[in-house]
Amino acid sequence: MRILGIDTSLRSSGYAVVEAKSGRIKAVEYGVIRNPSGRPHSFCLREIHDHLRHLITQTAPEAAAIEGGFFFKNAKTAMILGEARGVAIAVCASAGIPIYEYSPRSVKQSLTGFGAAQKDQVARMVMTILGLPDLPQEDAGDALAIAICHLQSRSGIPELQEKPI
């Protein structure tokens, strides 16, 4: 099974495609979609759209997983993140890929066994699970963690599994 993990933000969106085969999980492709600070929001959103659409075409994931459950005091920040998430969700939906949402706490719990784990603990588990030689860039590491979380949630009791959004 191939999963696309997405960690959205306007300026630095992490993406990862992981594959589970014969009881092992491997990273197929991962990285960060970068948008410079001076670029208009609409151009940033188009870059996220185009990059994810190309990635989906090249890697053919069966499902996508995205982080959710954020709370912001600043409404503008929440709106900007919502726009980037909306683009990512729309790209996946238009490709016919079901999208699953996981809270940051669920992702940490899934990978480390502790829902309040630190980012470096999660990154080290990602590195260990995938056999990576180095720690991935932060946003790419988060996307890898989200994808791994989804794979691990698929192996449980069907009634307890997340439903697509």
Secondary structure by P-SEA (a helix, b strand, c coil): cbbbbbbccccbbbbbbbbbcccbbbbcbbbbbcccccccaaaaaaaaaaaaaaaaaaccccbbbbbcccccccaaaaaaaaaaaaaaaaaaaaacbbbbbbcaaaaaaaccccccccaaaaaaaaaaaacccccccaaaaaaaaaaaaaaaaaacccccccccc
